[in-house]
Amino acid sequence: MSKFGVMVMGPAGAGKSTFCASLITHLQLNRRSCFYVNLDPAAETFEHAPDLDIKDLISLEDVMEEMGLGPNGGLIYCFEFLMQNLDFLTESLESLTEEYLIIFDMPGQIELYTHVPILPALVRFLTRSGSLDIRLCAAYLLEATFVIDRAKFFAGTLSAMSAMIMLEIPHINILSKMDLVKEQVRKKDLKRFLTPDTGLLDDDPAELTRRKVEGDTEETTETADPQDKNALMRGAGFRRLNKAVAGLIENFSMVSYLKLDAQDEDSVGAILSYIDDSIQYHEAQEPKELKDDEFDDADEVDG
């Protein structure tokens, strides 16, 4: 009998634990069972106590102290230790029925999702038929404030695409903390970020304004002092790199985003419907349409 689960991931500060807490609250209010698994060995505070906590097996603090490792090396060691002790997961998860949604709260170190093979191995274990056999999807969160800095947004989107390719499971990409950009981004502009393309760099208002004020040309930025970090970060080479990244994302055409305000129950419910659709929790269920009226219309802002 299949089980159902979602792996909540993304960079540090993206709001993963906040989303997990809101999702659990929403499930409880709708009388739906869930099982909360914390796989962040550095997490300390929770709105809802985990049903299973990796810190009962190993903690990042202990690893750093005993092994003399830094935070990133210590985290990878923790996951290597978990992979050697998978009974820790099996013993708690194998008895769960299909009525449960298993929520895996993941750490924020980006290398776990981009180039270290530990997480793909864990996913294969969780989804393997005959074992736990979890119908699993990934929910990758990226903070919505990234849309203010378009180069940063494309770097985050590249990480999301890398995770999609690495994990090879159904994948939902989410712009979290939408409440933080309500007053900064017009609705018609935000829609462009939901399906990223290179045009977002061509008409970046912040970059166009900066170049106009500072009088930058291709020649002046090409001859910038290589020791001047600020000059390099706004130079022609940096722009070409961003264009290449954006072009790669556009060519793969894999990444699109859903909007999330974790404080809005309807928003959380809509994301849950996409998760359910991805893992086929209800075979006949269709995802709910996300609300689009929380952002000011372009005409209202311009007017």
N, C-alpha and C positions, 0 to 999 in steps of 0.2 A: 504494500500500500504506500503510495507516494505521500511525502510530506511537502510542505510549502514554506518558502523562506525568502527573505530579502536581505541583501548584504549592503548596508549603508556605509558609503565610503566617500572620500574626497580629501582635499588638503586641510591642514590645520586651520581652525577658525571658520570653517564653512557652515557650521551649525548642525553637524551630524547628530550629536547627542540631544540637542534641542529638538530636532526632527523626530528622533526615536521616541523621545518623551511625549511629543504631541501625537505621534502615531499610536502609541500605546494608550494614551488617554482616549483618543477617538475610538479605538477598538473596544475599550472597556465600556464607553458610553453606548456603543452599539451592540453590547453583549456578545462580543466575539473574542475567542480565546487567542492569546498570544504567549510567546515564550521569548524572553529577552536575554540575549547572550552578549555580554561585554567581552570583546576581544582586544581591547586597548589596555595593555599592561601598565599604562601610566595614568589611567583615569582614576579620579579620586571621589568625585561627587556625582550623584545621580538623582534625578527627580523621581525615578522609579527604580527600586532596588533590582539589580539583575537576578534573573533566575539561575544563571550560570555565569561565573566571573573568572576570566583567565588568571586574575590575581590570586585565586585559590590554588592555582597550579604554579605560577611564576609571576614575579612582578619586576618591572623595569628598574625600580629603585634598588632592589636586591642584586640584580644582575650588574648594574653599574658599579655598585659598591664592591661586590665580590670578584668580578671579572675585570674591573678597571676599564670598562668600555664607556664610550660616549652614548648619548641618547639614541642616535640612529643605529650604531652597531649593537647596542643593547637590545633595541626593539627587534632587529633581525635575529639575534640570538634567542629571544623569547619565542619567536615564531618557529625557529628551528627546533626548539625544545618541545613546543606544542606538536609539531609534526612527528616527533618521536614518541609522543604520548597521546595519540588520538583517541585512546579509550576514554580520556577525560571528556571528550565530546560525545562519543558513542553512548556511554552509560547514561547520560542525561537526555539525549535526543531520541534514542531508538524507541522509547515507549510512547512518544507523542503521537497523537492521531492526526488525521487530515484536517481536523477542525482548527488546528492551531496555525497561526502565522509565526514562524520563527524569525526574529529580528536580530541580525548580527550587527553590532555596533563596532565599527572598525577604527583603527588608529589613523592619524592624519599624515604620517610620513609618506610622501608621494612616491618614493622609490619602491615601496611595496606593490604599487599598482602599475609601474612603468617598466622596470627591467629586472627585478629580483624574482626568480621563479617560484618562490615559496607559496604565494597566494594562489597561483594557478593550480599548484599541487593540492592545496587545501580545498579548492573548489571542486576539483575532480573527485576527491574523497567524499565530499558532502553530497555530490550529485550522482555518484556511481550506483547503478542498478544492483540490487541484491544486498546493498549495505544500507546506508541511511536513506538513499534514493530521494533526496530533497529536490523538488522543482524550485530552482533558485534563480533569482534575478538580482542584478546590481542596480543600486540607486546611487549615482555619482553626483554629489553636491558641489556646486561652485558658487561662491558668494556673489550676489547680484551687483555689489559695488565694483566688481571687476569691469563692468561695462563702461565705467567712467574712464578707465585707462585701457585703451583698446589693445595695446601690445600685451598687457598683462592678461586681458581676456583671452586672446588667442593662445598665449602660453598655457593658461588653464584648460582651454579647449583641447589643446594638443595632448595634455595629460589625460583628459577624459577619453580621447580617442585611443590612446595607448592602452588604457585600462580595458576598453572594449575589445581590442585585438588580443590582449594578453589572456583575458579571462574566458572568452568565448562562451558567454552566457547571455540571455536576454538582458538588455541594458537600458536604463532610463537616466537621462541627464537632467539635472534640476538646477535652476537658478534660485538659490535660497536667499533668505533675508530681503524679500522684495519690498518690505515696508521701509527699508533704508533708502531706496531710490525713488520713492513715489514723487518726491518734490524735485527730483533732479533730471528725470528722463521722461520725455514725451512718449505717449503710447505708440505713435507711429515709428519712433526711433527704436523703442524697445523691441518691437516685433522683428526688426532686422537682426537682432542678436539671437533670436530663438532659432534661426537657421543661418549660421555664420557664413559669410562670404568675403572675398577680398575687398569688395567695395567699401566695407566698414573702415578700412585703412585709407582708402583714396580720399574720403571726405571727412576725416577725423577733425572736428572743429577745434579741438585743443591744439593739435599739431599745426593746422592751417593758421590759427591765430598766432602761435608762437613764432612760426617762420616769418609771418608778416611783420611782427613787432621787432624781431631780432635781425631781420633782413638776411636770413640764411639762404644760401644757394648751394647747388651741388658741389661747386668748387671749394667753398669755404668749409663745408662739412667734411669733404674728402681729405683736406689738409689739416684737420684738427689734431691737436697734441694727443698722441696715444696714451699719455699719462693722465689726461683729463677725462675722468670717468663720465662726468656730466656731458661733455662734448661728444664722447663716443655714443652715449645712450640716446642722443638726439641727432646723430649724424646719418649720412646717406647709407653707410654700411649697415647700421642698425635697422633702418627702414627697409633695406633690401632683405635682411634676415626675416623681419616680420612679414613682409610680403610673401616670402618663400614658405613660411610656416602657414600663413593663411591660405595660400594656394594649395598646399598639401591637404589641409583640412577640407577645402572646397572640392578638390578632386576626389577624395575618398567619399565625400558626401554621406558620412555616417552619423555625424553629431547634430542633434537638434535638442532644444531645451524645453522643459516645462517650467512654469513659474510656481514658486512656493512662498507663502507667508505662513510660517509655522504657528502664528498666533490666531490664524483664521481657520476655524474648523472645516468650513466648506473647501478651502484650499487643500487642507490635509486630506479630506475625504476624496477630492478629485485625484490627488497623487496616488492614494491607495487604490483607486479604481484602475489606474494604469498599471500598478504593481500586480493587482489581481489578474488583469488581462494578460500580462506578460507570463505569469506562471500558470495561467489557465485554472485559477482557483474556482471560478464559476464559468463553465464552458460557454454559456449563453450571454454572459455579461459584456456590455460595451463600456469602454472608458467614459467617464463623465467629462463634459466640456468644462474647461477651466474658465473661471470668471474673467472678464476682460474690462470691467467697468471701474476697477479700483485706481486706474491711472487716468489722469486728465487727458481729455482729447486734445489733439494737436491744435485745433482751431481755438480752443479755450485758452491754451497756454500762449499761443501767438497773439491772441486778441488783446 
